[in-house]
């Protein structure tokens, strides 16, 4: 398949094409500008990879943001020049994006961008990228709906499976949420929330649910992208529900844990539905 370079097309920031109007951009300048904009915005686990991580992060974010359309062909020569990296570094970055279901190298065609239906949507890195762009609210709704089906069951299992040390950690996280709320400490509240849900998913005794904890943590941390951040009028009742869930776990009441977990996530879903921009 060849890139469609019609008069109606414009070159996207990283060398592909999309379908807007206007004249073609100067590719090298736009590439370097996009690289500079994306530098320093990756998560800690990806920042340590240096140039390789920067290529992955920038190209991945550009695909998620729609700068490339499904079926577009990545211009690898242009990417290599823009990032000032060797072909071996670029190939390794492309392999990462391929493992995420975002691109596919094809003989006599090139490296082709795949549609969203092929992406690993529960991968923490894709969750981070989607959380930075216009899909923030839609992703949050989708993932909260999924969490409703998983986390209450994990809470019920955790009521019977958690060790005393794990229960103490859940209680401490719930206490930390209250302290952070009263102090107006959004980051502290967020990190306590991540710890709370991670402890319950991993304490369930179910390996698959435990693995889901990294997905939930990545999703919760996308709230850093909100202008209003974390401390809102919704925060005190949310902290209360987390405390009730921690208490249900502490007394080994699986059914109460299920109910409070469901109520906690359901209320968060309602919050985001209320806050979502209207179409």
Backbone as CSV, one residue per row, in Angstrom:
resi,resn,N_x,N_y,N_z,CA_x,CA_y,CA_z,C_x,C_y,C_z
1,UNK,0.844,-1.196,0.000,0.000,0.000,0.000,0.875,1.240,0.000
2,UNK,0.523,2.230,-0.787,1.303,3.448,-0.863,0.629,4.562,-0.087
3,UNK,1.461,5.481,0.411,0.923,6.638,1.119,0.114,7.473,0.145
4,UNK,-1.056,7.927,0.587,-1.925,8.709,-0.275,-1.559,10.183,-0.174
5,UNK,-0.787,10.685,-1.105,-0.348,12.077,-1.100,-1.178,12.877,-2.101
6,UNK,-2.451,13.043,-1.795,-3.343,13.777,-2.678,-3.271,15.260,-2.387
7,UNK,-3.790,16.123,-3.268,-3.773,17.563,-2.982,-4.492,17.912,-1.694
8,UNK,-5.472,17.072,-1.267,-6.208,17.365,-0.047,-5.473,16.917,1.204
9,UNK,-4.397,16.146,1.015,-3.683,15.604,2.168,-2.681,16.618,2.694
10,UNK,-2.321,16.471,3.958,-1.216,17.241,4.493,-0.310,16.305,5.247
11,UNK,0.953,16.644,5.267,1.923,15.786,5.945,1.776,15.971,7.435
12,UNK,1.719,14.858,8.175,1.598,14.946,9.618,2.951,15.230,10.231
13,UNK,3.027,15.546,11.533,4.283,15.977,12.138,5.420,14.984,12.006
14,UNK,5.128,13.700,11.826,6.220,12.727,11.809,6.327,12.005,10.478
15,UNK,5.875,12.607,9.418,6.181,12.066,8.117,5.101,11.248,7.484
16,UNK,3.942,11.064,8.119,2.829,10.371,7.491,1.905,11.389,6.869
17,UNK,0.676,10.989,6.603,-0.286,11.896,6.001,-1.602,11.787,6.723
18,UNK,-2.329,12.913,6.816,-3.704,12.830,7.240,-4.552,13.573,6.219
19,UNK,-5.840,13.745,6.534,-6.753,14.144,5.491,-7.275,15.565,5.633
20,UNK,-6.537,16.425,6.341,-6.989,17.800,6.468,-6.636,18.626,5.260
21,UNK,-7.059,19.885,5.272,-6.730,20.763,4.176,-5.434,21.490,4.425
22,UNK,-5.028,22.331,3.512,-3.843,23.142,3.701,-2.660,22.598,2.951
23,UNK,-1.624,23.412,2.769,-0.446,23.001,2.012,0.421,22.055,2.802
24,UNK,1.296,21.308,2.135,2.196,20.396,2.837,3.113,21.139,3.797
25,UNK,3.383,20.530,4.946,4.315,21.105,5.902,5.740,20.790,5.461
26,UNK,6.715,21.572,5.944,8.106,21.215,5.738,8.437,20.145,6.758
27,UNK,8.712,18.966,6.297,8.745,17.787,7.167,9.856,17.826,8.212
28,UNK,11.067,18.218,7.813,12.175,18.150,8.765,11.951,19.092,9.947
29,UNK,11.479,20.322,9.675,11.236,21.259,10.765,10.106,20.783,11.672
30,UNK,9.035,20.268,11.074,7.917,19.785,11.878,8.317,18.586,12.724
31,UNK,9.148,17.720,12.157,9.621,16.556,12.905,10.405,16.984,14.140
32,UNK,11.334,17.892,13.924,12.170,18.316,15.050,11.339,19.044,16.104
33,UNK,10.361,19.818,15.678,9.489,20.490,16.624,8.720,19.485,17.458
34,UNK,8.201,18.430,16.818,7.440,17.412,17.538,8.331,16.660,18.513
35,UNK,9.558,16.371,18.107,10.498,15.696,19.006,10.744,16.544,20.242
36,UNK,10.941,17.844,20.052,11.185,18.733,21.190,9.966,18.811,22.101
37,UNK,8.774,18.848,21.517,7.559,18.932,22.326,7.366,17.690,23.177
38,UNK,7.731,16.525,22.632,7.514,15.275,23.355,8.631,14.961,24.334
39,UNK,9.783,15.594,24.195,10.907,15.290,25.079,10.544,15.604,26.516
40,UNK,10.880,14.687,27.407,10.648,14.904,28.826,9.238,14.645,29.283
41,UNK,8.371,14.095,28.394,6.995,13.862,28.814,6.678,12.394,29.028
42,UNK,7.660,11.522,28.879,7.394,10.109,29.051,7.338,9.750,30.517
43,UNK,6.735,8.597,30.821,6.706,8.132,32.198,8.095,7.689,32.622
44,UNK,8.331,7.570,33.926,9.660,7.258,34.428,10.226,5.987,33.821
45,UNK,9.384,4.957,33.683,9.883,3.678,33.199,10.338,3.747,31.759
46,UNK,9.847,4.744,31.000,10.247,4.872,29.605,11.319,5.942,29.432
47,UNK,11.427,6.877,30.365,12.400,7.947,30.232,13.817,7.398,30.293
48,UNK,14.019,6.351,31.080,15.366,5.837,31.281,15.919,5.211,30.017
49,UNK,15.129,4.981,29.015,15.602,4.337,27.794,16.301,5.262,26.844
50,UNK,16.409,6.563,27.152,17.137,7.492,26.320,16.506,7.686,24.958
51,UNK,17.329,7.668,23.918,16.859,7.926,22.557,15.798,6.931,22.120
52,UNK,16.009,5.680,22.458,15.037,4.644,22.088,13.662,4.967,22.655
53,UNK,13.609,5.343,23.943,12.341,5.674,24.579,11.717,6.921,23.968
54,UNK,12.552,7.879,23.590,12.026,9.112,23.008,11.357,8.840,21.660
55,UNK,11.961,7.975,20.867,11.350,7.617,19.580,10.017,6.921,19.811
56,UNK,10.019,5.920,20.701,8.792,5.178,20.992,7.702,6.117,21.473
57,UNK,8.046,6.976,22.430,7.049,7.858,23.024,6.485,8.855,22.018
58,UNK,7.351,9.455,21.228,6.906,10.483,20.300,6.066,9.897,19.176
59,UNK,6.526,8.816,18.586,5.778,8.215,17.483,4.484,7.602,18.005
60,UNK,4.558,6.914,19.141,3.353,6.327,19.717,2.304,7.377,20.037
61,UNK,2.723,8.487,20.660,1.782,9.564,20.982,1.176,10.157,19.717
62,UNK,1.987,10.289,18.667,1.491,10.859,17.417,0.455,9.951,16.759
63,UNK,0.650,8.640,16.860,-0.345,7.709,16.322,-1.645,7.830,17.103
64,UNK,-1.545,7.825,18.432,-2.734,7.922,19.274,-3.482,9.229,19.020
65,UNK,-2.753,10.311,18.832,-3.372,11.621,18.629,-3.955,11.802,17.235
66,UNK,-3.750,10.822,16.367,-4.353,10.884,15.040,-3.532,11.597,13.994
67,UNK,-2.258,11.886,14.286,-1.414,12.490,13.268,-1.159,11.520,12.115
68,UNK,-1.262,10.250,12.408,-1.222,9.213,11.377,-2.601,8.577,11.279
69,UNK,-3.035,8.311,10.090,-4.286,7.577,9.885,-3.968,6.098,9.689
70,UNK,-4.893,5.190,10.044,-4.681,3.771,9.756,-4.374,3.564,8.273
71,UNK,-3.342,2.794,8.007,-2.936,2.552,6.627,-1.804,3.430,6.165
72,UNK,-1.510,4.531,6.884,-0.388,5.387,6.498,0.928,4.638,6.666
73,UNK,1.928,5.036,5.887,3.246,4.409,5.918,4.231,5.345,6.607
74,UNK,4.922,4.843,7.603,5.928,5.642,8.291,7.147,5.834,7.398
75,UNK,7.621,7.051,7.324,8.824,7.363,6.554,10.027,7.168,7.476
76,UNK,10.648,6.005,7.412,11.710,5.671,8.355,12.959,6.519,8.147
77,UNK,13.267,6.887,6.897,14.423,7.756,6.656,14.219,9.103,7.341
78,UNK,13.020,9.623,7.239,12.722,10.914,7.850,12.752,10.829,9.373
79,UNK,12.221,9.742,9.917,12.245,9.558,11.363,13.671,9.460,11.881
80,UNK,14.494,8.706,11.179,15.881,8.536,11.597,16.611,9.872,11.622
81,UNK,16.364,10.697,10.606,17.014,12.012,10.553,16.474,12.941,11.630
82,UNK,15.169,12.910,11.855,14.556,13.822,12.812,15.027,13.555,14.234
83,UNK,15.160,12.286,14.591,15.584,11.926,15.940,17.101,11.847,16.068
84,UNK,17.795,11.929,14.913,19.251,11.793,14.896,19.681,10.479,15.545
85,UNK,19.012,9.399,15.148,19.325,8.074,15.675,19.695,7.140,14.520
86,UNK,20.396,6.094,14.870,20.780,5.101,13.871,19.580,4.262,13.468
87,UNK,19.715,3.568,12.358,18.639,2.683,11.919,18.399,1.560,12.919
88,UNK,19.442,1.097,13.629,19.254,0.017,14.603,18.399,0.490,15.780
89,UNK,18.630,1.724,16.250,17.802,2.280,17.323,16.370,2.442,16.847
90,UNK,16.194,2.939,15.633,14.855,3.137,15.082,14.121,1.812,14.918
91,UNK,14.836,0.800,14.432,14.200,-0.516,14.258,13.730,-1.079,15.593
92,UNK,14.547,-0.901,16.635,14.154,-1.406,17.950,12.909,-0.678,18.458
93,UNK,12.842,0.632,18.228,11.657,1.400,18.623,10.427,0.934,17.855
94,UNK,10.605,0.645,16.566,9.477,0.167,15.760,8.992,-1.195,16.252
95,UNK,9.926,-2.016,16.731,9.521,-3.330,17.259,8.652,-3.175,18.502
96,UNK,8.966,-2.180,19.339,8.133,-1.926,20.521,6.726,-1.529,20.094
97,UNK,6.616,-0.602,19.149,5.298,-0.169,18.679,4.552,-1.305,17.999
98,UNK,5.295,-2.176,17.334,4.654,-3.351,16.724,4.095,-4.280,17.795
99,UNK,4.841,-4.444,18.897,4.373,-5.308,19.982,3.117,-4.752,20.643
100,UNK,2.897,-3.440,20.519,1.697,-2.801,21.057,0.533,-2.834,20.064
101,UNK,0.770,-3.423,18.902,-0.284,-3.538,17.894,-0.554,-2.257,17.137
102,UNK,0.401,-1.317,17.140,0.163,-0.005,16.538,0.666,0.094,15.107
103,UNK,1.678,-0.701,14.766,2.233,-0.683,13.416,2.541,-2.112,12.989
104,UNK,2.731,-2.293,11.695,3.060,-3.615,11.164,3.946,-3.446,9.933
105,UNK,5.180,-3.999,9.943,6.005,-3.951,8.735,5.491,-4.952,7.700
106,UNK,5.393,-4.517,6.466,4.876,-5.384,5.409,5.795,-5.327,4.195
107,UNK,6.070,-6.485,3.645,6.973,-6.567,2.504,6.433,-5.753,1.334
108,UNK,7.352,-5.044,0.686,7.057,-4.228,-0.492,6.038,-3.114,-0.209
109,UNK,5.763,-2.880,1.048,4.835,-1.810,1.421,5.515,-0.813,2.350
110,UNK,6.087,-1.328,3.429,6.710,-0.472,4.432,6.061,-0.689,5.788
111,UNK,6.373,0.184,6.713,5.835,0.085,8.066,4.511,0.836,8.119
112,UNK,3.443,0.079,8.290,2.090,0.610,8.148,1.434,0.815,9.509
113,UNK,0.727,1.928,9.673,-0.013,2.218,10.894,-1.297,1.392,10.917
114,UNK,-1.564,0.761,12.060,-2.735,-0.102,12.204,-3.881,0.645,12.896
115,UNK,-5.101,0.186,12.688,-6.251,0.831,13.336,-6.284,0.539,14.835
116,UNK,-7.045,1.325,15.558,-7.145,1.196,17.015,-7.600,-0.189,17.447
117,UNK,-8.382,-0.853,16.624,-8.857,-2.193,16.975,-7.720,-3.191,17.134
118,UNK,-6.542,-2.863,16.632,-5.380,-3.750,16.763,-4.520,-3.416,17.979
119,UNK,-4.749,-2.274,18.597,-3.876,-1.823,19.685,-4.112,-2.617,20.966
120,UNK,-3.062,-2.706,21.775,-3.160,-3.307,23.107,-3.676,-2.233,24.069
121,UNK,-4.983,-2.055,24.093,-5.575,-0.906,24.779,-5.421,-0.944,26.296
122,UNK,-5.128,-2.104,26.857,-4.922,-2.174,28.306,-3.449,-2.103,28.689
123,UNK,-2.579,-1.930,27.694,-1.167,-1.749,28.007,-0.971,-0.398,28.685
124,UNK,-0.249,-0.345,29.792,-0.089,0.930,30.517,0.439,2.070,29.658
125,UNK,1.335,1.782,28.702,1.877,2.881,27.909,0.827,3.470,26.974
126,UNK,-0.008,2.629,26.365,-1.079,3.149,25.510,-2.089,3.923,26.357
127,UNK,-2.344,3.452,27.565,-3.245,4.189,28.466,-2.689,5.582,28.753
128,UNK,-1.383,5.688,28.970,-0.763,6.993,29.199,-0.936,7.884,27.977
129,UNK,-0.662,7.365,26.797,-0.786,8.171,25.578,-2.224,8.627,25.352
130,UNK,-3.177,7.720,25.504,-4.586,8.109,25.311,-5.021,9.123,26.362
131,UNK,-4.462,8.997,27.567,-4.825,9.909,28.637,-4.333,11.325,28.437
132,UNK,-3.370,11.522,27.545,-2.837,12.864,27.302,-3.624,13.637,26.245
133,UNK,-4.467,12.948,25.519,-5.104,13.578,24.373,-6.606,13.689,24.495
134,UNK,-7.274,13.864,23.369,-8.731,14.062,23.371,-9.527,12.836,23.800
135,UNK,-8.867,11.687,23.912,-9.567,10.472,24.318,-9.565,10.269,25.833
136,UNK,-9.107,11.277,26.575,-8.987,11.115,28.028,-10.300,10.656,28.657
137,UNK,-11.388,11.380,28.419,-12.652,11.062,29.074,-13.252,9.761,28.546
138,UNK,-13.133,9.516,27.238,-13.702,8.278,26.698,-12.940,7.067,27.221
139,UNK,-11.612,7.175,27.322,-10.840,6.072,27.885,-11.207,5.856,29.347
140,UNK,-11.353,6.936,30.102,-11.692,6.799,31.515,-13.039,6.094,31.677
141,UNK,-14.013,6.466,30.835,-15.325,5.804,30.899,-15.197,4.324,30.572
142,UNK,-14.491,4.005,29.507,-14.337,2.601,29.097,-13.670,1.773,30.194
143,UNK,-12.605,2.321,30.782,-11.868,1.565,31.776,-12.622,1.469,33.093
144,UNK,-13.365,2.512,33.466,-14.166,2.426,34.687,-15.265,1.383,34.531
145,UNK,-15.869,1.310,33.352,-16.880,0.275,33.112,-16.267,-1.115,33.240
146,UNK,-15.031,-1.284,32.758,-14.356,-2.568,32.904,-14.014,-2.846,34.366
147,UNK,-13.566,-1.811,35.065,-13.211,-1.990,36.468,-14.423,-2.422,37.304
148,UNK,-15.616,-1.944,36.933,-16.823,-2.369,37.645,-17.009,-3.880,37.601
149,UNK,-16.557,-4.489,36.528,-16.708,-5.930,36.398,-15.596,-6.743,37.034
150,UNK,-14.490,-6.081,37.412,-13.324,-6.811,37.926,-13.049,-6.516,39.396
151,UNK,-12.980,-5.258,39.764,-12.494,-4.909,41.101,-13.429,-5.299,42.245
152,UNK,-14.757,-5.227,42.096,-15.586,-5.716,43.202,-15.358,-7.204,43.488
153,UNK,-15.153,-7.984,42.437,-14.863,-9.409,42.635,-13.507,-9.567,43.318
154,UNK,-12.531,-8.756,42.895,-11.210,-8.802,43.540,-11.324,-8.423,45.014
155,UNK,-12.171,-7.450,45.333,-12.355,-7.040,46.731,-12.959,-8.170,47.550
156,UNK,-13.945,-8.849,46.980,-14.558,-9.987,47.693,-13.509,-11.072,47.959
157,UNK,-12.702,-11.396,46.957,-11.662,-12.407,47.137,-10.627,-11.948,48.164
158,UNK,-10.272,-10.664,48.109,-9.247,-10.139,49.010,-9.692,-10.179,50.469
159,UNK,-10.998,-10.071,50.698,-11.504,-10.119,52.078,-11.132,-11.431,52.748
160,UNK,-10.984,-12.475,51.969,-10.652,-13.790,52.529,-9.185,-14.166,52.317
161,UNK,-8.540,-13.543,51.310,-7.194,-13.981,50.941,-6.077,-13.104,51.488
162,UNK,-6.376,-11.857,51.837,-5.309,-10.937,52.226,-4.688,-11.319,53.566
163,UNK,-3.376,-11.089,53.638,-2.668,-11.286,54.905,-2.913,-10.081,55.809
164,UNK,-2.653,-10.195,57.100,-2.771,-9.034,57.992,-1.920,-7.849,57.533
165,UNK,-0.751,-8.137,56.987,0.124,-7.057,56.508,-0.506,-6.336,55.312
166,UNK,-1.113,-7.097,54.419,-1.768,-6.480,53.263,-2.982,-5.652,53.690
167,UNK,-3.744,-6.161,54.641,-4.891,-5.409,55.142,-4.447,-4.099,55.797
168,UNK,-3.343,-4.158,56.523,-2.815,-2.944,57.153,-2.383,-1.930,56.097
169,UNK,-1.824,-2.422,54.988,-1.395,-1.524,53.913,-2.593,-0.845,53.253
170,UNK,-3.696,-1.592,53.077,-4.912,-1.011,52.505,-5.464,0.064,53.435
171,UNK,-5.511,-0.238,54.724,-6.005,0.727,55.703,-5.137,1.980,55.728
172,UNK,-3.830,1.801,55.640,-2.914,2.950,55.645,-3.128,3.818,54.410
173,UNK,-3.368,3.181,53.266,-3.622,3.943,52.041,-4.915,4.740,52.154
174,UNK,-5.958,4.121,52.736,-7.229,4.829,52.928,-7.032,6.027,53.860
175,UNK,-6.256,5.847,54.930,-5.973,6.959,55.848,-5.214,8.075,55.133
176,UNK,-4.269,7.682,54.282,-3.464,8.671,53.554,-4.328,9.488,52.600
177,UNK,-5.372,8.882,52.045,-6.287,9.613,51.165,-7.022,10.699,51.941
178,UNK,-7.441,10.393,53.155,-8.134,11.389,53.977,-7.192,12.540,54.320
179,UNK,-5.979,12.214,54.726,-4.993,13.244,55.074,-4.707,14.141,53.871
180,UNK,-4.510,13.533,52.712,-4.208,14.305,51.507,-5.378,15.195,51.103
181,UNK,-6.606,14.684,51.258,-7.790,15.475,50.940,-7.850,16.728,51.814
182,UNK,-7.650,16.541,53.109,-7.723,17.680,54.037,-6.606,18.692,53.794
183,UNK,-5.468,18.198,53.291,-4.329,19.082,53.030,-4.369,19.684,51.629
184,UNK,-5.338,19.278,50.818,-5.381,19.746,49.434,-4.226,19.229,48.610
185,UNK,-3.714,18.062,48.982,-2.541,17.470,48.322,-3.004,16.491,47.245
186,UNK,-3.179,16.991,46.030,-3.673,16.158,44.948,-2.760,14.999,44.611
187,UNK,-1.466,15.249,44.557,-0.535,14.171,44.220,-0.512,13.106,45.304
188,UNK,-0.554,13.541,46.558,-0.570,12.572,47.645,-1.820,11.722,47.616
189,UNK,-2.958,12.350,47.309,-4.216,11.614,47.214,-4.143,10.588,46.085
190,UNK,-3.617,11.007,44.949,-3.514,10.119,43.798,-2.634,8.908,44.099
191,UNK,-1.475,9.140,44.691,-0.562,8.026,44.962,-1.155,7.066,45.989
192,UNK,-1.883,7.595,46.976,-2.548,6.730,47.948,-3.656,5.924,47.277
193,UNK,-4.360,6.542,46.347,-5.413,5.853,45.603,-4.836,4.717,44.766
194,UNK,-3.720,4.984,44.090,-3.042,3.940,43.306,-2.640,2.782,44.214
195,UNK,-2.045,3.105,45.353,-1.600,2.068,46.282,-2.788,1.251,46.800
196,UNK,-3.888,1.921,47.113,-5.089,1.262,47.633,-5.596,0.206,46.655
197,UNK,-5.810,0.602,45.420,-6.383,-0.337,44.442,-5.375,-1.415,44.031
198,UNK,-4.099,-1.059,44.012,-3.069,-2.052,43.698,-3.037,-3.149,44.758
199,UNK,-3.098,-2.753,46.026,-3.067,-3.722,47.114,-4.233,-4.699,47.017
200,UNK,-5.423,-4.187,46.695,-6.601,-5.060,46.642,-6.524,-6.018,45.462
201,UNK,-6.143,-5.526,44.297,-6.062,-6.396,43.119,-5.000,-7.476,43.317
202,UNK,-3.856,-7.091,43.853,-2.776,-8.069,44.046,-3.025,-8.965,45.247
203,UNK,-3.855,-8.494,46.187,-4.155,-9.305,47.360,-5.286,-10.285,47.152
204,UNK,-5.870,-10.282,45.959,-7.021,-11.150,45.686,-6.659,-12.618,45.592
205,UNK,-5.371,-12.904,45.378,-4.965,-14.286,45.167,-5.180,-14.759,43.744
206,UNK,-5.654,-13.866,42.878,-5.890,-14.189,41.473,-4.815,-13.496,40.650
207,UNK,-3.987,-14.281,39.955,-2.841,-13.717,39.235,-3.267,-12.773,38.120
208,UNK,-4.363,-13.077,37.440,-4.827,-12.220,36.347,-5.287,-10.870,36.899
209,UNK,-6.042,-10.903,37.999,-6.462,-9.644,38.620,-5.256,-8.867,39.136
210,UNK,-4.287,-9.563,39.669,-3.075,-8.892,40.128,-2.348,-8.192,38.993
211,UNK,-2.341,-8.823,37.824,-1.703,-8.220,36.650,-2.446,-6.959,36.213
212,UNK,-3.748,-6.936,36.418,-4.574,-5.784,36.036,-4.213,-4.545,36.859
213,UNK,-3.515,-4.728,37.977,-3.166,-3.600,38.841,-2.323,-2.565,38.111
214,UNK,-1.409,-2.994,37.237,-0.568,-2.025,36.521,-1.391,-1.204,35.540
215,UNK,-2.428,-1.820,34.975,-3.331,-1.093,34.078,-4.101,-0.033,34.849
216,UNK,-4.631,-0.405,36.010,-5.384,0.544,36.831,-4.482,1.681,37.306
217,UNK,-3.262,1.350,37.704,-2.337,2.391,38.169,-2.058,3.400,37.060
218,UNK,-1.814,2.903,35.848,-1.565,3.813,34.720,-2.777,4.684,34.452
219,UNK,-3.971,4.101,34.534,-5.198,4.859,34.302,-5.364,5.955,35.352
220,UNK,-5.191,5.606,36.620,-5.354,6.598,37.682,-4.369,7.752,37.520
221,UNK,-3.157,7.448,37.086,-2.154,8.505,36.955,-2.429,9.427,35.767
222,UNK,-3.295,9.024,34.845,-3.643,9.965,33.774,-4.426,11.149,34.321
223,UNK,-4.919,11.066,35.557,-5.636,12.192,36.153,-4.714,13.386,36.352
224,UNK,-3.418,13.167,36.295,-2.477,14.284,36.364,-2.653,15.235,35.187
225,UNK,-3.274,14.739,34.101,-3.475,15.570,32.925,-4.688,16.493,33.073
226,UNK,-5.533,16.251,34.074,-6.712,17.099,34.273,-6.299,18.481,34.754
227,UNK,-6.961,19.507,34.234,-6.674,20.859,34.707,-7.058,21.016,36.169
228,UNK,-8.159,20.368,36.573,-8.613,20.515,37.949,-7.915,19.537,38.886
229,UNK,-7.160,18.606,38.313,-6.420,17.577,39.024,-7.335,16.741,39.908
230,UNK,-6.954,16.441,41.158,-7.604,15.372,41.903,-8.524,15.856,43.020
231,UNK,-8.165,16.894,43.738,-8.950,17.338,44.890,-10.127,18.182,44.406
232,UNK,-11.329,17.652,44.566,-12.543,18.327,44.118,-13.624,18.121,45.176
233,UNK,-14.828,18.567,44.872,-15.951,18.334,45.785,-16.286,16.851,45.884
234,UNK,-15.824,16.068,44.924,-16.075,14.624,44.947,-15.131,13.884,45.901
235,UNK,-14.043,14.545,46.310,-12.984,13.837,47.018,-13.378,13.356,48.418
236,UNK,-14.000,14.169,49.277,-14.343,13.665,50.622,-15.243,12.430,50.610
237,UNK,-16.350,12.407,49.815,-17.139,11.169,49.803,-16.386,9.988,49.206
238,UNK,-15.473,10.266,48.280,-14.658,9.175,47.727,-13.751,8.590,48.796
239,UNK,-13.117,9.459,49.587,-12.258,8.978,50.673,-13.074,8.158,51.679
240,UNK,-14.308,8.587,51.951,-15.176,7.844,52.868,-15.461,6.440,52.325
241,UNK,-15.788,6.340,51.045,-16.081,5.019,50.456,-14.854,4.117,50.504
242,UNK,-13.688,4.682,50.262,-12.460,3.873,50.359,-12.260,3.371,51.793
243,UNK,-12.570,4.224,52.772,-12.444,3.812,54.166,-13.417,2.684,54.495
244,UNK,-14.634,2.784,54.003,-15.613,1.729,54.259,-15.180,0.412,53.618
245,UNK,-14.611,0.490,52.440,-14.107,-0.713,51.776,-12.960,-1.313,52.583
246,UNK,-12.054,-0.472,53.062,-10.940,-0.971,53.883,-11.465,-1.651,55.142
247,UNK,-12.510,-1.088,55.747,-13.095,-1.693,56.952,-13.730,-3.042,56.637
248,UNK,-14.450,-3.125,55.518,-15.063,-4.397,55.133,-14.003,-5.472,54.929
249,UNK,-12.891,-5.095,54.339,-11.802,-6.056,54.159,-11.236,-6.478,55.518
250,UNK,-11.071,-5.510,56.411,-10.463,-5.795,57.713,-11.284,-6.778,58.529
251,UNK,-12.619,-6.724,58.392,-13.471,-7.646,59.159,-13.821,-8.896,58.344
252,UNK,-13.161,-9.049,57.200,-13.324,-10.231,56.346,-14.771,-10.403,55.860
253,UNK,-15.423,-9.297,55.552,-16.794,-9.334,55.039,-16.740,-9.185,53.523
254,UNK,-16.727,-10.306,52.828,-16.580,-10.296,51.382,-17.704,-9.592,50.648
255,UNK,-18.933,-9.783,51.111,-20.077,-9.165,50.424,-20.068,-7.653,50.612
256,UNK,-19.740,-7.185,51.810,-19.643,-5.747,52.036,-18.497,-5.151,51.221
257,UNK,-17.399,-5.884,51.117,-16.268,-5.418,50.312,-16.683,-5.276,48.850
258,UNK,-17.428,-6.256,48.362,-17.930,-6.199,46.985,-18.784,-4.948,46.798
259,UNK,-19.727,-4.705,47.717,-20.648,-3.570,47.575,-19.915,-2.233,47.616
260,UNK,-18.973,-2.090,48.560,-18.274,-0.818,48.669,-17.323,-0.590,47.500
261,UNK,-16.733,-1.651,47.000,-15.884,-1.513,45.819,-16.713,-1.075,44.620
262,UNK,-17.851,-1.722,44.421,-18.732,-1.361,43.305,-19.196,0.086,43.457
263,UNK,-19.591,0.478,44.670,-20.076,1.840,44.904,-18.982,2.872,44.644
264,UNK,-17.750,2.535,45.017,-16.628,3.455,44.818,-16.383,3.712,43.342
265,UNK,-16.318,2.645,42.553,-16.038,2.803,41.126,-17.239,3.380,40.390
266,UNK,-18.444,2.972,40.790,-19.648,3.506,40.156,-19.750,5.018,40.360
267,UNK,-19.422,5.497,41.549,-19.469,6.934,41.826,-18.424,7.676,40.994
268,UNK,-17.259,7.079,40.832,-16.224,7.705,40.009,-16.664,7.774,38.551
269,UNK,-17.302,6.705,38.070,-17.833,6.707,36.711,-18.865,7.819,36.540
270,UNK,-19.769,7.959,37.509,-20.775,9.018,37.436,-20.111,10.396,37.426
271,UNK,-19.057,10.541,38.216,-18.318,11.815,38.248,-17.773,12.153,36.865
272,UNK,-17.141,11.169,36.222,-16.544,11.447,34.918,-17.596,11.651,33.835
273,UNK,-18.703,10.972,33.946,-19.780,11.209,32.984,-20.307,12.633,33.129
274,UNK,-20.396,13.117,34.365,-20.855,14.489,34.597,-19.855,15.526,34.103
275,UNK,-18.553,15.178,34.193,-17.519,16.117,33.821,-17.141,16.060,32.339
276,UNK,-17.550,14.998,31.645,-17.165,14.817,30.246,-17.698,15.942,29.379
277,UNK,-16.901,16.438,28.449,-17.391,17.470,27.529,-18.563,16.944,26.705
278,UNK,-19.551,17.772,26.508,-20.697,17.375,25.713,-20.353,17.432,24.231
279,UNK,-20.802,16.440,23.439,-20.477,16.457,22.005,-21.162,17.631,21.300
